Amino acid sequence: GQFLQRNEIKSRKCVYISSGVHDKIQKIVNVLAGDDMSIGGYIDLVLEQHLQEHKDTINELYKQQRDDLI
């Protein structure tokens, strides 16, 4: 699938997720991608897709909050 492609992350940041979510993602990646993908690479692809699919809504909400702060 589209989220199971090799995704090398050159610049990394630490993000915390719950153990339950981590365990589920680890199982998905291990079974479907094996050694070809890391958990971080999978999460990066899923989040990038989410941001692209919802960019209009995210940008609108961001602008509303930003305007309210100034």
PDB file with one MODEL, atoms N, CA, C and O in Angstrom:
MODEL        1
ATOM      1  N   GLY A   1       0.804  -1.186   0.000  1.00  0.00           N
ATOM      2  CA  GLY A   1       0.000   0.000   0.000  1.00  0.00           C
ATOM      3  C   GLY A   1       0.850   1.254   0.000  1.00  0.00           C
ATOM      4  O   GLY A   1       2.077   1.203   0.087  1.00  0.00           O
ATOM      5  N   GLN A   2       0.179   2.354  -0.098  1.00  0.00           N
ATOM      6  CA  GLN A   2       0.877   3.638  -0.198  1.00  0.00           C
ATOM      7  C   GLN A   2       1.676   3.990   1.043  1.00  0.00           C
ATOM      8  O   GLN A   2       2.630   4.763   0.954  1.00  0.00           O
ATOM      9  N   PHE A   3       1.320   3.448   2.191  1.00  0.00           N
ATOM     10  CA  PHE A   3       2.034   3.771   3.421  1.00  0.00           C
ATOM     11  C   PHE A   3       3.154   2.778   3.729  1.00  0.00           C
ATOM     12  O   PHE A   3       3.853   2.920   4.732  1.00  0.00           O
ATOM     13  N   LEU A   4       3.322   1.792   2.882  1.00  0.00           N
ATOM     14  CA  LEU A   4       4.317   0.761   3.157  1.00  0.00           C
ATOM     15  C   LEU A   4       5.537   0.885   2.246  1.00  0.00           C
ATOM     16  O   LEU A   4       6.274  -0.083   2.059  1.00  0.00           O
ATOM     17  N   GLN A   5       5.748   2.064   1.683  1.00  0.00           N
ATOM     18  CA  GLN A   5       6.924   2.322   0.865  1.00  0.00           C
ATOM     19  C   GLN A   5       8.074   2.744   1.771  1.00  0.00           C
ATOM     20  O   GLN A   5       7.865   3.363   2.813  1.00  0.00           O
ATOM     21  N   ARG A   6       9.270   2.405   1.364  1.00  0.00           N
ATOM     22  CA  ARG A   6      10.451   2.813   2.136  1.00  0.00           C
ATOM     23  C   ARG A   6      10.484   4.332   2.210  1.00  0.00           C
ATOM     24  O   ARG A   6      10.330   5.019   1.200  1.00  0.00           O
ATOM     25  N   ASN A   7      10.684   4.840   3.410  1.00  0.00           N
ATOM     26  CA  ASN A   7      10.675   6.284   3.630  1.00  0.00           C
ATOM     27  C   ASN A   7      11.832   6.636   4.553  1.00  0.00           C
ATOM     28  O   ASN A   7      11.742   6.471   5.769  1.00  0.00           O
ATOM     29  N   GLU A   8      12.913   7.120   3.965  1.00  0.00           N
ATOM     30  CA  GLU A   8      14.085   7.483   4.761  1.00  0.00           C
ATOM     31  C   GLU A   8      13.912   8.899   5.290  1.00  0.00           C
ATOM     32  O   GLU A   8      13.710   9.838   4.520  1.00  0.00           O
ATOM     33  N   ILE A   9      13.993   9.046   6.599  1.00  0.00           N
ATOM     34  CA  ILE A   9      13.842  10.353   7.241  1.00  0.00           C
ATOM     35  C   ILE A   9      15.240  10.868   7.560  1.00  0.00           C
ATOM     36  O   ILE A   9      15.954  10.276   8.370  1.00  0.00           O
ATOM     37  N   LYS A  10      15.631  11.970   6.926  1.00  0.00           N
ATOM     38  CA  LYS A  10      16.982  12.498   7.099  1.00  0.00           C
ATOM     39  C   LYS A  10      17.106  13.374   8.342  1.00  0.00           C
ATOM     40  O   LYS A  10      18.141  13.360   9.010  1.00  0.00           O
ATOM     41  N   SER A  11      16.084  14.119   8.649  1.00  0.00           N
ATOM     42  CA  SER A  11      16.090  14.989   9.827  1.00  0.00           C
ATOM     43  C   SER A  11      14.986  14.501  10.755  1.00  0.00           C
ATOM     44  O   SER A  11      13.818  14.486  10.367  1.00  0.00           O
ATOM     45  N   ARG A  12      15.334  14.105  11.963  1.00  0.00           N
ATOM     46  CA  ARG A  12      14.371  13.445  12.846  1.00  0.00           C
ATOM     47  C   ARG A  12      14.019  14.304  14.049  1.00  0.00           C
ATOM     48  O   ARG A  12      14.818  15.124  14.501  1.00  0.00           O
ATOM     49  N   LYS A  13      12.813  14.104  14.557  1.00  0.00           N
ATOM     50  CA  LYS A  13      12.320  14.736  15.781  1.00  0.00           C
ATOM     51  C   LYS A  13      11.633  13.666  16.617  1.00  0.00           C
ATOM     52  O   LYS A  13      11.058  12.719  16.080  1.00  0.00           O
ATOM     53  N   CYS A  14      11.695  13.822  17.915  1.00  0.00           N
ATOM     54  CA  CYS A  14      11.067  12.874  18.828  1.00  0.00           C
ATOM     55  C   CYS A  14       9.620  13.295  19.091  1.00  0.00           C
ATOM     56  O   CYS A  14       9.343  14.459  19.380  1.00  0.00           O
ATOM     57  N   VAL A  15       8.710  12.338  18.987  1.00  0.00           N
ATOM     58  CA  VAL A  15       7.292  12.570  19.269  1.00  0.00           C
ATOM     59  C   VAL A  15       6.809  11.402  20.119  1.00  0.00           C
ATOM     60  O   VAL A  15       7.163  10.253  19.854  1.00  0.00           O
ATOM     61  N   TYR A  16       6.013  11.685  21.128  1.00  0.00           N
ATOM     62  CA  TYR A  16       5.518  10.632  22.014  1.00  0.00           C
ATOM     63  C   TYR A  16       4.127  10.188  21.601  1.00  0.00           C
ATOM     64  O   TYR A  16       3.255  11.010  21.321  1.00  0.00           O
ATOM     65  N   ILE A  17       3.930   8.866  21.569  1.00  0.00           N
ATOM     66  CA  ILE A  17       2.616   8.282  21.320  1.00  0.00           C
ATOM     67  C   ILE A  17       2.366   7.242  22.412  1.00  0.00           C
ATOM     68  O   ILE A  17       3.296   6.793  23.083  1.00  0.00           O
ATOM     69  N   SER A  18       1.116   6.873  22.577  1.00  0.00           N
ATOM     70  CA  SER A  18       0.783   5.898  23.620  1.00  0.00           C
ATOM     71  C   SER A  18       1.354   4.525  23.263  1.00  0.00           C
ATOM     72  O   SER A  18       1.593   4.216  22.096  1.00  0.00           O
ATOM     73  N   SER A  19       1.562   3.721  24.285  1.00  0.00           N
ATOM     74  CA  SER A  19       2.079   2.363  24.082  1.00  0.00           C
ATOM     75  C   SER A  19       1.137   1.536  23.222  1.00  0.00           C
ATOM     76  O   SER A  19       1.575   0.745  22.387  1.00  0.00           O
ATOM     77  N   GLY A  20      -0.163   1.725  23.432  1.00  0.00           N
ATOM     78  CA  GLY A  20      -1.147   0.967  22.663  1.00  0.00           C
ATOM     79  C   GLY A  20      -1.073   1.266  21.177  1.00  0.00           C
ATOM     80  O   GLY A  20      -1.113   0.354  20.352  1.00  0.00           O
ATOM     81  N   VAL A  21      -0.965   2.540  20.835  1.00  0.00           N
ATOM     82  CA  VAL A  21      -0.854   2.931  19.424  1.00  0.00           C
ATOM     83  C   VAL A  21       0.472   2.425  18.854  1.00  0.00           C
ATOM     84  O   VAL A  21       0.520   1.925  17.730  1.00  0.00           O
ATOM     85  N   HIS A  22       1.528   2.554  19.621  1.00  0.00           N
ATOM     86  CA  HIS A  22       2.842   2.073  19.168  1.00  0.00           C
ATOM     87  C   HIS A  22       2.797   0.576  18.872  1.00  0.00           C
ATOM     88  O   HIS A  22       3.305   0.131  17.842  1.00  0.00           O
ATOM     89  N   ASP A  23       2.199  -0.192  19.759  1.00  0.00           N
ATOM     90  CA  ASP A  23       2.108  -1.644  19.565  1.00  0.00           C
ATOM     91  C   ASP A  23       1.339  -1.992  18.293  1.00  0.00           C
ATOM     92  O   ASP A  23       1.744  -2.879  17.543  1.00  0.00           O
ATOM     93  N   LYS A  24       0.229  -1.292  18.051  1.00  0.00           N
ATOM     94  CA  LYS A  24      -0.568  -1.553  16.843  1.00  0.00           C
ATOM     95  C   LYS A  24       0.225  -1.226  15.588  1.00  0.00           C
ATOM     96  O   LYS A  24       0.244  -2.008  14.637  1.00  0.00           O
ATOM     97  N   ILE A  25       0.880  -0.071  15.587  1.00  0.00           N
ATOM     98  CA  ILE A  25       1.656   0.336  14.413  1.00  0.00           C
ATOM     99  C   ILE A  25       2.824  -0.614  14.194  1.00  0.00           C
ATOM    100  O   ILE A  25       3.139  -0.965  13.057  1.00  0.00           O
ATOM    101  N   GLN A  26       3.462  -1.028  15.273  1.00  0.00           N
ATOM    102  CA  GLN A  26       4.582  -1.963  15.156  1.00  0.00           C
ATOM    103  C   GLN A  26       4.137  -3.268  14.501  1.00  0.00           C
ATOM    104  O   GLN A  26       4.843  -3.806  13.648  1.00  0.00           O
ATOM    105  N   LYS A  27       2.978  -3.777  14.893  1.00  0.00           N
ATOM    106  CA  LYS A  27       2.457  -5.011  14.298  1.00  0.00           C
ATOM    107  C   LYS A  27       2.157  -4.815  12.816  1.00  0.00           C
ATOM    108  O   LYS A  27       2.488  -5.671  11.996  1.00  0.00           O
ATOM    109  N   ILE A  28       1.531  -3.691  12.471  1.00  0.00           N
ATOM    110  CA  ILE A  28       1.214  -3.400  11.067  1.00  0.00           C
ATOM    111  C   ILE A  28       2.488  -3.373  10.236  1.00  0.00           C
ATOM    112  O   ILE A  28       2.580  -4.034   9.202  1.00  0.00           O
ATOM    113  N   VAL A  29       3.466  -2.606  10.695  1.00  0.00           N
ATOM    114  CA  VAL A  29       4.715  -2.445   9.942  1.00  0.00           C
ATOM    115  C   VAL A  29       5.467  -3.765   9.846  1.00  0.00           C
ATOM    116  O   VAL A  29       5.948  -4.117   8.769  1.00  0.00           O
ATOM    117  N   ASN A  30       5.579  -4.498  10.941  1.00  0.00           N
ATOM    118  CA  ASN A  30       6.319  -5.765  10.929  1.00  0.00           C
ATOM    119  C   ASN A  30       5.691  -6.793  10.002  1.00  0.00           C
ATOM    120  O   ASN A  30       6.400  -7.478   9.265  1.00  0.00           O
ATOM    121  N   VAL A  31       4.370  -6.908  10.032  1.00  0.00           N
ATOM    122  CA  VAL A  31       3.692  -7.919   9.220  1.00  0.00           C
ATOM    123  C   VAL A  31       3.663  -7.519   7.745  1.00  0.00           C
ATOM    124  O   VAL A  31       3.920  -8.350   6.875  1.00  0.00           O
ATOM    125  N   LEU A  32       3.353  -6.266   7.461  1.00  0.00           N
ATOM    126  CA  LEU A  32       3.157  -5.853   6.076  1.00  0.00           C
ATOM    127  C   LEU A  32       4.418  -5.373   5.368  1.00  0.00           C
ATOM    128  O   LEU A  32       4.518  -5.492   4.147  1.00  0.00           O
ATOM    129  N   ALA A  33       5.381  -4.833   6.111  1.00  0.00           N
ATOM    130  CA  ALA A  33       6.571  -4.271   5.462  1.00  0.00           C
ATOM    131  C   ALA A  33       7.863  -4.965   5.871  1.00  0.00           C
ATOM    132  O   ALA A  33       8.883  -4.802   5.201  1.00  0.00           O
ATOM    133  N   GLY A  34       7.843  -5.726   6.943  1.00  0.00           N
ATOM    134  CA  GLY A  34       9.054  -6.413   7.387  1.00  0.00           C
ATOM    135  C   GLY A  34      10.168  -5.434   7.716  1.00  0.00           C
ATOM    136  O   GLY A  34       9.950  -4.435   8.402  1.00  0.00           O
ATOM    137  N   ASP A  35      11.367  -5.733   7.219  1.00  0.00           N
ATOM    138  CA  ASP A  35      12.526  -4.879   7.486  1.00  0.00           C
ATOM    139  C   ASP A  35      12.634  -3.706   6.514  1.00  0.00           C
ATOM    140  O   ASP A  35      13.566  -2.908   6.607  1.00  0.00           O
ATOM    141  N   ASP A  36      11.686  -3.599   5.586  1.00  0.00           N
ATOM    142  CA  ASP A  36      11.760  -2.543   4.573  1.00  0.00           C
ATOM    143  C   ASP A  36      11.320  -1.182   5.080  1.00  0.00           C
ATOM    144  O   ASP A  36      11.512  -0.182   4.389  1.00  0.00           O
ATOM    145  N   MET A  37      10.733  -1.117   6.271  1.00  0.00           N
ATOM    146  CA  MET A  37      10.229   0.158   6.772  1.00  0.00           C
ATOM    147  C   MET A  37      10.324   0.214   8.278  1.00  0.00           C
ATOM    148  O   MET A  37      10.194  -0.797   8.969  1.00  0.00           O
ATOM    149  N   SER A  38      10.555   1.421   8.777  1.00  0.00           N
ATOM    150  CA  SER A  38      10.572   1.644  10.223  1.00  0.00           C
ATOM    151  C   SER A  38       9.202   2.144  10.671  1.00  0.00           C
ATOM    152  O   SER A  38       8.393   2.586   9.856  1.00  0.00           O
ATOM    153  N   ILE A  39       8.959   2.069  11.958  1.00  0.00           N
ATOM    154  CA  ILE A  39       7.722   2.616  12.515  1.00  0.00           C
ATOM    155  C   ILE A  39       7.665   4.117  12.240  1.00  0.00           C
ATOM    156  O   ILE A  39       6.619   4.637  11.850  1.00  0.00           O
ATOM    157  N   GLY A  40       8.778   4.809  12.441  1.00  0.00           N
ATOM    158  CA  GLY A  40       8.827   6.249  12.184  1.00  0.00           C
ATOM    159  C   GLY A  40       8.532   6.590  10.738  1.00  0.00           C
ATOM    160  O   GLY A  40       7.832   7.564  10.461  1.00  0.00           O
ATOM    161  N   GLY A  41       9.057   5.799   9.811  1.00  0.00           N
ATOM    162  CA  GLY A  41       8.793   6.027   8.394  1.00  0.00           C
ATOM    163  C   GLY A  41       7.324   5.865   8.060  1.00  0.00           C
ATOM    164  O   GLY A  41       6.766   6.646   7.289  1.00  0.00           O
ATOM    165  N   TYR A  42       6.693   4.846   8.643  1.00  0.00           N
ATOM    166  CA  TYR A  42       5.263   4.616   8.430  1.00  0.00           C
ATOM    167  C   TYR A  42       4.446   5.785   8.971  1.00  0.00           C
ATOM    168  O   TYR A  42       3.565   6.305   8.285  1.00  0.00           O
ATOM    169  N   ILE A  43       4.741   6.192  10.196  1.00  0.00           N
ATOM    170  CA  ILE A  43       4.008   7.303  10.813  1.00  0.00           C
ATOM    171  C   ILE A  43       4.189   8.576   9.994  1.00  0.00           C
ATOM    172  O   ILE A  43       3.234   9.329   9.805  1.00  0.00           O
ATOM    173  N   ASP A  44       5.405   8.823   9.506  1.00  0.00           N
ATOM    174  CA  ASP A  44       5.677  10.008   8.697  1.00  0.00           C
ATOM    175  C   ASP A  44       4.812  10.025   7.435  1.00  0.00           C
ATOM    176  O   ASP A  44       4.245  11.060   7.087  1.00  0.00           O
ATOM    177  N   LEU A  45       4.710   8.886   6.750  1.00  0.00           N
ATOM    178  CA  LEU A  45       3.891   8.811   5.539  1.00  0.00           C
ATOM    179  C   LEU A  45       2.407   9.007   5.838  1.00  0.00           C
ATOM    180  O   LEU A  45       1.712   9.713   5.106  1.00  0.00           O
ATOM    181  N   VAL A  46       1.922   8.386   6.908  1.00  0.00           N
ATOM    182  CA  VAL A  46       0.504   8.514   7.272  1.00  0.00           C
ATOM    183  C   VAL A  46       0.171   9.965   7.621  1.00  0.00           C
ATOM    184  O   VAL A  46      -0.852  10.491   7.182  1.00  0.00           O
ATOM    185  N   LEU A  47       1.029  10.606   8.405  1.00  0.00           N
ATOM    186  CA  LEU A  47       0.771  11.997   8.791  1.00  0.00           C
ATOM    187  C   LEU A  47       0.863  12.941   7.600  1.00  0.00           C
ATOM    188  O   LEU A  47       0.070  13.877   7.495  1.00  0.00           O
ATOM    189  N   GLU A  48       1.813  12.713   6.706  1.00  0.00           N
ATOM    190  CA  GLU A  48       1.924  13.556   5.505  1.00  0.00           C
ATOM    191  C   GLU A  48       0.655  13.452   4.662  1.00  0.00           C
ATOM    192  O   GLU A  48       0.147  14.461   4.173  1.00  0.00           O
ATOM    193  N   GLN A  49       0.144  12.230   4.492  1.00  0.00           N
ATOM    194  CA  GLN A  49      -1.101  12.037   3.739  1.00  0.00           C
ATOM    195  C   GLN A  49      -2.264  12.744   4.432  1.00  0.00           C
ATOM    196  O   GLN A  49      -3.078  13.390   3.772  1.00  0.00           O
ATOM    197  N   HIS A  50      -2.346  12.625   5.750  1.00  0.00           N
ATOM    198  CA  HIS A  50      -3.409  13.280   6.517  1.00  0.00           C
ATOM    199  C   HIS A  50      -3.349  14.798   6.325  1.00  0.00           C
ATOM    200  O   HIS A  50      -4.373  15.438   6.087  1.00  0.00           O
ATOM    201  N   LEU A  51      -2.155  15.366   6.429  1.00  0.00           N
ATOM    202  CA  LEU A  51      -2.005  16.816   6.268  1.00  0.00           C
ATOM    203  C   LEU A  51      -2.407  17.265   4.868  1.00  0.00           C
ATOM    204  O   LEU A  51      -3.036  18.312   4.714  1.00  0.00           O
ATOM    205  N   GLN A  52      -2.055  16.492   3.851  1.00  0.00           N
ATOM    206  CA  GLN A  52      -2.426  16.846   2.481  1.00  0.00           C
ATOM    207  C   GLN A  52      -3.938  16.748   2.270  1.00  0.00           C
ATOM    208  O   GLN A  52      -4.536  17.623   1.644  1.00  0.00           O
ATOM    209  N   GLU A  53      -4.550  15.693   2.787  1.00  0.00           N
ATOM    210  CA  GLU A  53      -5.994  15.505   2.611  1.00  0.00           C
ATOM    211  C   GLU A  53      -6.809  16.578   3.319  1.00  0.00           C
ATOM    212  O   GLU A  53      -7.896  16.930   2.861  1.00  0.00           O
ATOM    213  N   HIS A  54      -6.305  17.097   4.419  1.00  0.00           N
ATOM    214  CA  HIS A  54      -7.064  18.040   5.237  1.00  0.00           C
ATOM    215  C   HIS A  54      -6.446  19.432   5.274  1.00  0.00           C
ATOM    216  O   HIS A  54      -6.735  20.219   6.176  1.00  0.00           O
ATOM    217  N   LYS A  55      -5.589  19.740   4.288  1.00  0.00           N
ATOM    218  CA  LYS A  55      -4.851  21.003   4.332  1.00  0.00           C
ATOM    219  C   LYS A  55      -5.758  22.226   4.324  1.00  0.00           C
ATOM    220  O   LYS A  55      -5.455  23.206   5.004  1.00  0.00           O
ATOM    221  N   ASP A  56      -6.854  22.204   3.585  1.00  0.00           N
ATOM    222  CA  ASP A  56      -7.744  23.367   3.546  1.00  0.00           C
ATOM    223  C   ASP A  56      -8.358  23.632   4.917  1.00  0.00           C
ATOM    224  O   ASP A  56      -8.378  24.773   5.379  1.00  0.00           O
ATOM    225  N   THR A  57      -8.854  22.592   5.562  1.00  0.00           N
ATOM    226  CA  THR A  57      -9.443  22.738   6.895  1.00  0.00           C
ATOM    227  C   THR A  57      -8.395  23.166   7.910  1.00  0.00           C
ATOM    228  O   THR A  57      -8.648  24.052   8.727  1.00  0.00           O
ATOM    229  N   ILE A  58      -7.226  22.548   7.866  1.00  0.00           N
ATOM    230  CA  ILE A  58      -6.153  22.895   8.801  1.00  0.00           C
ATOM    231  C   ILE A  58      -5.740  24.345   8.621  1.00  0.00           C
ATOM    232  O   ILE A  58      -5.595  25.075   9.601  1.00  0.00           O
ATOM    233  N   ASN A  59      -5.548  24.774   7.367  1.00  0.00           N
ATOM    234  CA  ASN A  59      -5.153  26.162   7.106  1.00  0.00           C
ATOM    235  C   ASN A  59      -6.214  27.150   7.570  1.00  0.00           C
ATOM    236  O   ASN A  59      -5.889  28.202   8.120  1.00  0.00           O
ATOM    237  N   GLU A  60      -7.484  26.813   7.349  1.00  0.00           N
ATOM    238  CA  GLU A  60      -8.570  27.694   7.781  1.00  0.00           C
ATOM    239  C   GLU A  60      -8.594  27.826   9.303  1.00  0.00           C
ATOM    240  O   GLU A  60      -8.697  28.936   9.825  1.00  0.00           O
ATOM    241  N   LEU A  61      -8.500  26.716  10.007  1.00  0.00           N
ATOM    242  CA  LEU A  61      -8.491  26.751  11.472  1.00  0.00           C
ATOM    243  C   LEU A  61      -7.257  27.479  12.000  1.00  0.00           C
ATOM    244  O   LEU A  61      -7.345  28.217  12.981  1.00  0.00           O
ATOM    245  N   TYR A  62      -6.123  27.277  11.362  1.00  0.00           N
ATOM    246  CA  TYR A  62      -4.884  27.946  11.771  1.00  0.00           C
ATOM    247  C   TYR A  62      -5.024  29.462  11.630  1.00  0.00           C
ATOM    248  O   TYR A  62      -4.657  30.217  12.531  1.00  0.00           O
ATOM    249  N   LYS A  63      -5.560  29.893  10.490  1.00  0.00           N
ATOM    250  CA  LYS A  63      -5.738  31.334  10.256  1.00  0.00           C
ATOM    251  C   LYS A  63      -6.720  31.937  11.251  1.00  0.00           C
ATOM    252  O   LYS A  63      -6.513  33.054  11.725  1.00  0.00           O
ATOM    253  N   GLN A  64      -7.783  31.212  11.570  1.00  0.00           N
ATOM    254  CA  GLN A  64      -8.755  31.710  12.547  1.00  0.00           C
ATOM    255  C   GLN A  64      -8.098  31.907  13.902  1.00  0.00           C
ATOM    256  O   GLN A  64      -8.302  32.937  14.544  1.00  0.00           O
ATOM    257  N   GLN A  65      -7.331  30.955  14.336  1.00  0.00           N
ATOM    258  CA  GLN A  65      -6.661  31.059  15.631  1.00  0.00           C
ATOM    259  C   GLN A  65      -5.606  32.146  15.623  1.00  0.00           C
ATOM    260  O   GLN A  65      -5.454  32.884  16.597  1.00  0.00           O
ATOM    261  N   ARG A  66      -4.890  32.242  14.542  1.00  0.00           N
ATOM    262  CA  ARG A  66      -3.837  33.253  14.452  1.00  0.00           C
ATOM    263  C   ARG A  66      -4.436  34.652  14.474  1.00  0.00           C
ATOM    264  O   ARG A  66      -3.912  35.543  15.143  1.00  0.00           O
ATOM    265  N   ASP A  67      -5.528  34.849  13.748  1.00  0.00           N
ATOM    266  CA  ASP A  67      -6.175  36.163  13.741  1.00  0.00           C
ATOM    267  C   ASP A  67      -6.699  36.526  15.122  1.00  0.00           C
ATOM    268  O   ASP A  67      -6.640  37.686  15.531  1.00  0.00           O
ATOM    269  N   ASP A  68      -7.215  35.528  15.842  1.00  0.00           N
ATOM    270  CA  ASP A  68      -7.749  35.788  17.172  1.00  0.00           C
ATOM    271  C   ASP A  68      -6.653  36.181  18.163  1.00  0.00           C
ATOM    272  O   ASP A  68      -6.927  36.871  19.145  1.00  0.00           O
ATOM    273  N   LEU A  69      -5.438  35.757  17.919  1.00  0.00           N
ATOM    274  CA  LEU A  69      -4.350  36.034  18.848  1.00  0.00           C
ATOM    275  C   LEU A  69      -3.764  37.429  18.675  1.00  0.00           C
ATOM    276  O   LEU A  69      -3.120  37.942  19.590  1.00  0.00           O
ATOM    277  N   ILE A  70      -3.972  38.038  17.541  1.00  0.00           N
ATOM    278  CA  ILE A  70      -3.349  39.347  17.272  1.00  0.00           C
ATOM    279  C   ILE A  70      -4.296  40.485  17.567  1.00  0.00           C
ATOM    280  O   ILE A  70      -3.935  41.649  17.397  1.00  0.00           O
TER     281      ILE A  70
ENDMDL
END
